[in-house]
Amino acid sequence: MEYTIGVEEEYFLSCQESRKAPSVMPTRFAQACRQALPTVFAHEMLQSQVEVATPPCREIGEIRKALNGYRSTLSDIAREHDLDILAAGTHPTAIWSRQRTTESARYGQLMDDLQMLGNRNMVCGLHVHVAVPSPERRVDLMVRMIPFVPLLLVLSTSSPFWQSRRTGLMSYRLTAYDELPRTGMPELFETAADYQRYVETMVAARAIEDSSYLWWAIRPSRLHPTLELRAADCCTSIADAVSIAALFRCLVRRLDRDPKLNAGMTGASRALACENKWRAQRYGIQGSFIDECRRQAISVGDHLEDVLALVADDAAALDCSAEICLTRDILSRGTSACRQLAIYTDERQSGAAKNAALASVVDWLVAATVGSPSFSFGRSGLVGFEHAEVQTS
């Protein structure tokens, strides 16, 4: 089996002058995006967000090329309307109460159901699909993938700010998203039939319309024959997004080839994975994970090395060894959340007001989203994405 892969990214729109998220998406901007990327561009629930989706790809390099093209095209169109696009889990200065819902039957129904929680869903994620044709295997793989979800999240953290405030978390996005029902880690479904019974009961009771209303951190896709990772923040760096997508693909293949790996997941196993998910959200790459086998906490770096060794043969078979090894670079130079906090702290220590420091964070995010961060910040000379000093306080 080829384990073809596809990626969806959600981006924020950002006003060039105010550096805030617009309440309304300009009609001509949307029309231009649909014309330029007719099979790729999609609206999101809020008008200040957009989404792109790659086709199924056999080579990880195709994903990189596609995302580069999509971001560049959207950025060019946005600038024509005095906007920018911004790839991150949260927009640092967006105010959720000022956002408007995209007009559609689905989103209207969702807002009616979710109420304030829908309005607060001002977050953007990275979704990775890996083909697993058998529905039975998709459910089994979903359950056995649970212990790996925190690592995939921690590598993507890009949402330390919320409504112009430091949250103290490296991924506030998932904390906000988990306000919604049917989020977080999936349940420990024993079989595909057990999962299907749950879905059919929920639909029959009119609690949901279909399985696309299950918003877990990982799930079987309803529209595609894939297992879908949903936990990751939208990555500011395309290289980070590609390396995380490649690692998820390798883990799917590894679990599929070894039915004994993480078999017999227990309530304790799931609870420990949930704790590790929280530790990823709170502390990011500078935290630690609880290792169930060792019965102790280990560093994120040690856990990553264990996983890279586990999937080495799969990476070789899928021709993405170089991409998954780039996850080590994420740990050494820091995630987007690390960079955002470093820029903000440096600006504040240089005497900048809070709003000016946040504006510098937004400017960096905009530049790094399209791969051209060429400016420096404040006293420490943080230059662009590749040279920013990792700092979290």
C-alpha positions as a Python dict, from the first residue, in 0.01 Angstrom:
ca = {
    (1, 'M'): (0, 0, 0),
    (2, 'E'): (128, 348, -89),
    (3, 'Y'): (-7, 542, 212),
    (4, 'T'): (-74, 846, -3),
    (5, 'I'): (-85, 1172, 190),
    (6, 'G'): (-278, 1497, 174),
    (7, 'V'): (-257, 1812, 385),
    (8, 'E'): (-507, 2082, 476),
    (9, 'E'): (-393, 2414, 620),
    (10, 'E'): (-609, 2686, 773),
    (11, 'Y'): (-483, 3047, 762),
    (12, 'F'): (-591, 3375, 917),
    (13, 'L'): (-647, 3693, 723),
    (14, 'S'): (-476, 3994, 880),
    (15, 'C'): (-530, 4362, 801),
    (16, 'Q'): (-204, 4523, 691),
    (17, 'E'): (-268, 4853, 867),
    (18, 'S'): (-417, 4741, 1200),
    (19, 'R'): (-258, 4394, 1210),
    (20, 'K'): (-588, 4257, 1336),
    (21, 'A'): (-816, 3997, 1184),
    (22, 'P'): (-1090, 4145, 965),
    (23, 'S'): (-1451, 4082, 1063),
    (24, 'V'): (-1564, 4039, 702),
    (25, 'M'): (-1387, 3872, 412),
    (26, 'P'): (-1388, 4103, 108),
    (27, 'T'): (-1603, 3951, -166),
    (28, 'R'): (-1350, 4030, -439),
    (29, 'F'): (-1073, 3864, -239),
    (30, 'A'): (-1278, 3545, -209),
    (31, 'Q'): (-1364, 3553, -578),
    (32, 'A'): (-998, 3597, -676),
    (33, 'C'): (-894, 3308, -451),
    (34, 'R'): (-1157, 3076, -597),
    (35, 'Q'): (-1049, 3172, -949),
    (36, 'A'): (-678, 3119, -878),
    (37, 'L'): (-718, 2800, -672),
    (38, 'P'): (-1057, 2657, -775),
    (39, 'T'): (-1003, 2303, -640),
    (40, 'V'): (-790, 2411, -344),
    (41, 'F'): (-939, 2717, -174),
    (42, 'A'): (-1224, 2688, 78),
    (43, 'H'): (-1396, 2908, 332),
    (44, 'E'): (-1382, 2834, 704),
    (45, 'M'): (-1646, 2887, 970),
    (46, 'L'): (-1534, 3246, 1038),
    (47, 'Q'): (-1484, 3502, 762),
    (48, 'S'): (-1133, 3586, 883),
    (49, 'Q'): (-1011, 3235, 799),
    (50, 'V'): (-941, 3042, 480),
    (51, 'E'): (-838, 2686, 406),
    (52, 'V'): (-636, 2509, 138),
    (53, 'A'): (-614, 2137, 68),
    (54, 'T'): (-358, 1948, -137),
    (55, 'P'): (-456, 1655, -359),
    (56, 'P'): (-345, 1306, -251),
    (57, 'C'): (31, 1281, -301),
    (58, 'R'): (271, 987, -323),
    (59, 'E'): (584, 1192, -258),
    (60, 'I'): (632, 1423, 38),
    (61, 'G'): (805, 1671, -191),
    (62, 'E'): (473, 1722, -369),
    (63, 'I'): (324, 1845, -41),
    (64, 'R'): (604, 2096, 6),
    (65, 'K'): (569, 2228, -349),
    (66, 'A'): (191, 2256, -320),
    (67, 'L'): (194, 2445, 12),
    (68, 'N'): (460, 2684, -114),
    (69, 'G'): (246, 2760, -416),
    (70, 'Y'): (-78, 2798, -222),
    (71, 'R'): (69, 3032, 36),
    (72, 'S'): (242, 3244, -226),
    (73, 'T'): (-73, 3274, -437),
    (74, 'L'): (-299, 3362, -144),
    (75, 'S'): (-46, 3611, -12),
    (76, 'D'): (-25, 3789, -348),
    (77, 'I'): (-405, 3810, -372),
    (78, 'A'): (-438, 3924, -12),
    (79, 'R'): (-194, 4212, -62),
    (80, 'E'): (-410, 4342, -344),
    (81, 'H'): (-686, 4385, -84),
    (82, 'D'): (-467, 4535, 191),
    (83, 'L'): (-455, 4201, 369),
    (84, 'D'): (-197, 3942, 462),
    (85, 'I'): (-226, 3571, 534),
    (86, 'L'): (-89, 3436, 858),
    (87, 'A'): (-11, 3073, 943),
    (88, 'A'): (-43, 3007, 1315),
    (89, 'G'): (-275, 2835, 1559),
    (90, 'T'): (-410, 3167, 1684),
    (91, 'H'): (-391, 3522, 1551),
    (92, 'P'): (-209, 3715, 1826),
    (93, 'T'): (-435, 4023, 1815),
    (94, 'A'): (-768, 3887, 1687),
    (95, 'I'): (-1077, 3960, 1895),
    (96, 'W'): (-1319, 3667, 1873),
    (97, 'S'): (-1627, 3873, 1962),
    (98, 'R'): (-1579, 4084, 1648),
    (99, 'Q'): (-1577, 3790, 1407),
    (100, 'R'): (-1858, 3704, 1169),
    (101, 'T'): (-1965, 3362, 1051),
    (102, 'T'): (-1930, 3255, 690),
    (103, 'E'): (-2274, 3226, 534),
    (104, 'S'): (-2362, 2863, 464),
    (105, 'A'): (-2622, 2615, 581),
    (106, 'R'): (-2364, 2402, 763),
    (107, 'Y'): (-2199, 2690, 944),
    (108, 'G'): (-2534, 2845, 1031),
    (109, 'Q'): (-2646, 2519, 1188),
    (110, 'L'): (-2318, 2483, 1372),
    (111, 'M'): (-2341, 2833, 1517),
    (112, 'D'): (-2696, 2772, 1628),
    (113, 'D'): (-2580, 2460, 1807),
    (114, 'L'): (-2249, 2584, 1949),
    (115, 'Q'): (-2354, 2939, 2037),
    (116, 'M'): (-2064, 3135, 2195),
    (117, 'L'): (-1829, 2840, 2155),
    (118, 'G'): (-1865, 2870, 1779),
    (119, 'N'): (-1778, 3240, 1786),
    (120, 'R'): (-1474, 3164, 2002),
    (121, 'N'): (-1347, 2908, 1751),
    (122, 'M'): (-1088, 3157, 1628),
    (123, 'V'): (-818, 2895, 1567),
    (124, 'C'): (-634, 2743, 1271),
    (125, 'G'): (-495, 2392, 1241),
    (126, 'L'): (-288, 2160, 1026),
    (127, 'H'): (-477, 1847, 918),
    (128, 'V'): (-290, 1553, 768),
    (129, 'H'): (-464, 1269, 582),
    (130, 'V'): (-294, 934, 520),
    (131, 'A'): (-469, 675, 304),
    (132, 'V'): (-583, 358, 482),
    (133, 'P'): (-847, 199, 255),
    (134, 'S'): (-994, -41, 513),
    (135, 'P'): (-1247, 121, 752),
    (136, 'E'): (-1171, -148, 1009),
    (137, 'R'): (-802, -68, 1004),
    (138, 'R'): (-866, 308, 1021),
    (139, 'V'): (-1049, 272, 1353),
    (140, 'D'): (-785, 38, 1492),
    (141, 'L'): (-506, 273, 1384),
    (142, 'M'): (-686, 574, 1532),
    (143, 'V'): (-691, 411, 1874),
    (144, 'R'): (-333, 287, 1859),
    (145, 'M'): (-210, 628, 1735),
    (146, 'I'): (-334, 805, 2050),
    (147, 'P'): (-1, 786, 2241),
    (148, 'F'): (181, 957, 1953),
    (149, 'V'): (-58, 1252, 1920),
    (150, 'P'): (112, 1470, 2187),
    (151, 'L'): (445, 1454, 2003),
    (152, 'L'): (285, 1561, 1674),
    (153, 'L'): (118, 1848, 1859),
    (154, 'V'): (426, 1965, 2048),
    (155, 'L'): (628, 1996, 1727),
    (156, 'S'): (362, 2226, 1579),
    (157, 'T'): (294, 2467, 1867),
    (158, 'S'): (226, 2814, 1727),
    (159, 'S'): (-44, 2970, 1946),
    (160, 'P'): (96, 3136, 2261),
    (161, 'F'): (-121, 3450, 2229),
    (162, 'W'): (-497, 3500, 2254),
    (163, 'Q'): (-675, 3835, 2216),
    (164, 'S'): (-350, 4032, 2256),
    (165, 'R'): (-252, 3848, 2573),
    (166, 'R'): (18, 3598, 2654),
    (167, 'T'): (-163, 3283, 2758),
    (168, 'G'): (124, 3105, 2934),
    (169, 'L'): (63, 2814, 2697),
    (170, 'M'): (254, 2720, 2384),
    (171, 'S'): (-60, 2587, 2213),
    (172, 'Y'): (-362, 2778, 2331),
    (173, 'R'): (-540, 2681, 2009),
    (174, 'L'): (-617, 2329, 2121),
    (175, 'T'): (-722, 2451, 2464),
    (176, 'A'): (-977, 2681, 2301),
    (177, 'Y'): (-1082, 2416, 2049),
    (178, 'D'): (-1144, 2161, 2323),
    (179, 'E'): (-1430, 2379, 2448),
    (180, 'L'): (-1629, 2225, 2164),
    (181, 'P'): (-1807, 1894, 2211),
    (182, 'R'): (-1658, 1574, 2066),
    (183, 'T'): (-1300, 1704, 2072),
    (184, 'G'): (-984, 1585, 2248),
    (185, 'M'): (-864, 1228, 2225),
    (186, 'P'): (-1100, 972, 2071),
    (187, 'E'): (-1253, 701, 2285),
    (188, 'L'): (-1108, 351, 2297),
    (189, 'F'): (-1337, 190, 2043),
    (190, 'E'): (-1285, -186, 2051),
    (191, 'T'): (-1369, -248, 1685),
    (192, 'A'): (-1485, -67, 1373),
    (193, 'A'): (-1834, -200, 1447),
    (194, 'D'): (-1817, -41, 1793),
    (195, 'Y'): (-1723, 293, 1637),
    (196, 'Q'): (-1994, 262, 1373),
    (197, 'R'): (-2253, 184, 1640),
    (198, 'Y'): (-2158, 505, 1818),
    (199, 'V'): (-2185, 712, 1499),
    (200, 'E'): (-2518, 557, 1396),
    (201, 'T'): (-2666, 612, 1741),
    (202, 'M'): (-2556, 976, 1746),
    (203, 'V'): (-2702, 1034, 1399),
    (204, 'A'): (-3027, 852, 1481),
    (205, 'A'): (-3066, 1064, 1794),
    (206, 'R'): (-3005, 1377, 1583),
    (207, 'A'): (-2708, 1474, 1799),
    (208, 'I'): (-2495, 1501, 1483),
    (209, 'E'): (-2565, 1485, 1110),
    (210, 'D'): (-2273, 1257, 1028),
    (211, 'S'): (-1925, 1163, 1146),
    (212, 'S'): (-1773, 1490, 1021),
    (213, 'Y'): (-1913, 1641, 1343),
    (214, 'L'): (-1666, 1433, 1543),
    (215, 'W'): (-1377, 1674, 1591),
    (216, 'W'): (-1128, 1456, 1776),
    (217, 'A'): (-753, 1511, 1763),
    (218, 'I'): (-741, 1214, 1525),
    (219, 'R'): (-1026, 1047, 1341),
    (220, 'P'): (-1126, 840, 1038),
    (221, 'S'): (-1220, 1087, 766),
    (222, 'R'): (-1579, 1075, 643),
    (223, 'L'): (-1504, 1208, 294),
    (224, 'H'): (-1178, 1025, 225),
    (225, 'P'): (-1043, 673, 290),
    (226, 'T'): (-789, 820, 531),
    (227, 'L'): (-685, 852, 891),
    (228, 'E'): (-684, 1225, 969),
    (229, 'L'): (-456, 1400, 1219),
    (230, 'R'): (-625, 1713, 1353),
    (231, 'A'): (-429, 1793, 1670),
    (232, 'A'): (-151, 2003, 1516),
    (233, 'D'): (-146, 2382, 1514),
    (234, 'C'): (-108, 2539, 1173),
    (235, 'C'): (269, 2567, 1131),
    (236, 'T'): (419, 2902, 1041),
    (237, 'S'): (706, 2724, 865),
    (238, 'I'): (625, 2505, 566),
    (239, 'A'): (928, 2293, 654),
    (240, 'D'): (776, 2220, 996),
    (241, 'A'): (439, 2131, 844),
    (242, 'V'): (602, 1894, 595),
    (243, 'S'): (818, 1722, 857),
    (244, 'I'): (521, 1668, 1090),
    (245, 'A'): (310, 1537, 803),
    (246, 'A'): (588, 1299, 703),
    (247, 'L'): (629, 1173, 1060),
    (248, 'F'): (255, 1107, 1090),
    (249, 'R'): (260, 917, 761),
    (250, 'C'): (548, 701, 884),
    (251, 'L'): (368, 629, 1210),
    (252, 'V'): (57, 520, 1021),
    (253, 'R'): (266, 276, 817),
    (254, 'R'): (450, 150, 1124),
    (255, 'L'): (130, 85, 1319),
    (256, 'D'): (-33, -73, 1017),
    (257, 'R'): (260, -312, 969),
    (258, 'D'): (274, -405, 1338),
    (259, 'P'): (-71, -482, 1480),
    (260, 'K'): (82, -550, 1822),
    (261, 'L'): (221, -198, 1862),
    (262, 'N'): (2, -14, 2118),
    (263, 'A'): (-250, -299, 2101),
    (264, 'G'): (-476, -340, 2402),
    (265, 'M'): (-490, 31, 2487),
    (266, 'T'): (-633, 77, 2835),
    (267, 'G'): (-806, 360, 3014),
    (268, 'A'): (-478, 434, 3189),
    (269, 'S'): (-295, 451, 2854),
    (270, 'R'): (-548, 697, 2717),
    (271, 'A'): (-540, 905, 3036),
    (272, 'L'): (-161, 928, 3019),
    (273, 'A'): (-183, 1035, 2655),
    (274, 'C'): (-432, 1306, 2756),
    (275, 'E'): (-190, 1424, 3025),
    (276, 'N'): (90, 1436, 2767),
    (277, 'K'): (-136, 1632, 2534),
    (278, 'W'): (-184, 1889, 2810),
    (279, 'R'): (190, 1902, 2875),
    (280, 'A'): (246, 1967, 2504),
    (281, 'Q'): (-9, 2249, 2508),
    (282, 'R'): (130, 2406, 2823),
    (283, 'Y'): (506, 2364, 2802),
    (284, 'G'): (579, 2288, 2438),
    (285, 'I'): (915, 2146, 2340),
    (286, 'Q'): (1075, 2251, 2668),
    (287, 'G'): (846, 2024, 2867),
    (288, 'S'): (846, 1648, 2914),
    (289, 'F'): (622, 1349, 2848),
    (290, 'I'): (522, 1069, 3080),
    (291, 'D'): (652, 738, 2946),
    (292, 'E'): (414, 457, 3041),
    (293, 'C'): (672, 179, 2995),
    (294, 'R'): (949, 355, 3187),
    (295, 'R'): (699, 498, 3438),
    (296, 'Q'): (885, 828, 3443),
    (297, 'A'): (894, 1161, 3265),
    (298, 'I'): (1131, 1192, 2969),
    (299, 'S'): (1226, 1495, 2763),
    (300, 'V'): (1051, 1573, 2437),
    (301, 'G'): (1385, 1521, 2264),
    (302, 'D'): (1428, 1171, 2407),
    (303, 'H'): (1073, 1080, 2307),
    (304, 'L'): (1133, 1210, 1957),
    (305, 'E'): (1449, 1002, 1923),
    (306, 'D'): (1257, 691, 2032),
    (307, 'V'): (992, 758, 1767),
    (308, 'L'): (1242, 837, 1492),
    (309, 'A'): (1417, 505, 1561),
    (310, 'L'): (1081, 327, 1560),
    (311, 'V'): (984, 453, 1212),
    (312, 'A'): (1328, 457, 1046),
    (313, 'D'): (1245, 168, 812),
    (314, 'D'): (910, 321, 722),
    (315, 'A'): (1071, 656, 644),
    (316, 'A'): (1319, 482, 415),
    (317, 'A'): (1038, 295, 239),
    (318, 'L'): (838, 618, 195),
    (319, 'D'): (1149, 816, 92),
    (320, 'C'): (1108, 1079, 361),
    (321, 'S'): (1397, 1010, 602),
    (322, 'A'): (1534, 1362, 554),
    (323, 'E'): (1193, 1519, 625),
    (324, 'I'): (1129, 1336, 951),
    (325, 'C'): (1482, 1411, 1070),
    (326, 'L'): (1402, 1781, 1031),
    (327, 'T'): (1188, 1743, 1342),
    (328, 'R'): (1517, 1755, 1532),
    (329, 'D'): (1570, 2104, 1389),
    (330, 'I'): (1235, 2211, 1534),
    (331, 'L'): (1361, 2117, 1880),
    (332, 'S'): (1696, 2290, 1832),
    (333, 'R'): (1569, 2622, 1689),
    (334, 'G'): (1225, 2629, 1847),
    (335, 'T'): (869, 2615, 1724),
    (336, 'S'): (671, 2913, 1601),
    (337, 'A'): (541, 2964, 1956),
    (338, 'C'): (902, 2992, 2081),
    (339, 'R'): (981, 3249, 1814),
    (340, 'Q'): (671, 3456, 1877),
    (341, 'L'): (745, 3474, 2249),
    (342, 'A'): (1110, 3559, 2186),
    (343, 'I'): (1014, 3848, 1959),
    (344, 'Y'): (751, 3978, 2200),
    (345, 'T'): (984, 3957, 2501),
    (346, 'D'): (1269, 4124, 2318),
    (347, 'E'): (1048, 4410, 2204),
    (348, 'R'): (906, 4464, 2551),
    (349, 'Q'): (1251, 4461, 2708),
    (350, 'S'): (1356, 4719, 2451),
    (351, 'G'): (1083, 4950, 2581),
    (352, 'A'): (811, 4886, 2322),
    (353, 'A'): (450, 4907, 2431),
    (354, 'K'): (250, 4585, 2432),
    (355, 'N'): (63, 4665, 2112),
    (356, 'A'): (385, 4752, 1930),
    (357, 'A'): (546, 4427, 2048),
    (358, 'L'): (245, 4230, 1927),
    (359, 'A'): (262, 4412, 1593),
    (360, 'S'): (619, 4286, 1555),
    (361, 'V'): (499, 3933, 1624),
    (362, 'V'): (231, 3965, 1356),
    (363, 'D'): (482, 4110, 1108),
    (364, 'W'): (714, 3814, 1167),
    (365, 'L'): (431, 3565, 1125),
    (366, 'V'): (325, 3722, 796),
    (367, 'A'): (681, 3717, 660),
    (368, 'A'): (756, 3363, 782),
    (369, 'T'): (427, 3231, 643),
    (370, 'V'): (550, 3293, 290),
    (371, 'G'): (911, 3207, 372),
    (372, 'S'): (1062, 3553, 348),
    (373, 'P'): (1134, 3681, 701),
    (374, 'S'): (1412, 3931, 635),
    (375, 'F'): (1385, 4178, 921),
    (376, 'S'): (1524, 4191, 1273),
    (377, 'F'): (1374, 4276, 1609),
    (378, 'G'): (1506, 4484, 1895),
    (379, 'R'): (1822, 4456, 2096),
    (380, 'S'): (1897, 4087, 2045),
    (381, 'G'): (1887, 4117, 1666),
    (382, 'L'): (1641, 3835, 1607),
    (383, 'V'): (1664, 3799, 1232),
    (384, 'G'): (1392, 3615, 1049),
    (385, 'F'): (1281, 3259, 1107),
    (386, 'E'): (1609, 3078, 1077),
    (387, 'H'): (1802, 3271, 1339),
    (388, 'A'): (1556, 3372, 1611),
    (389, 'E'): (1672, 3284, 1958),
    (390, 'V'): (1451, 3037, 2145),
    (391, 'Q'): (1304, 3199, 2454),
    (392, 'T'): (981, 3145, 2644),
    (393, 'S'): (974, 3406, 2917),
}
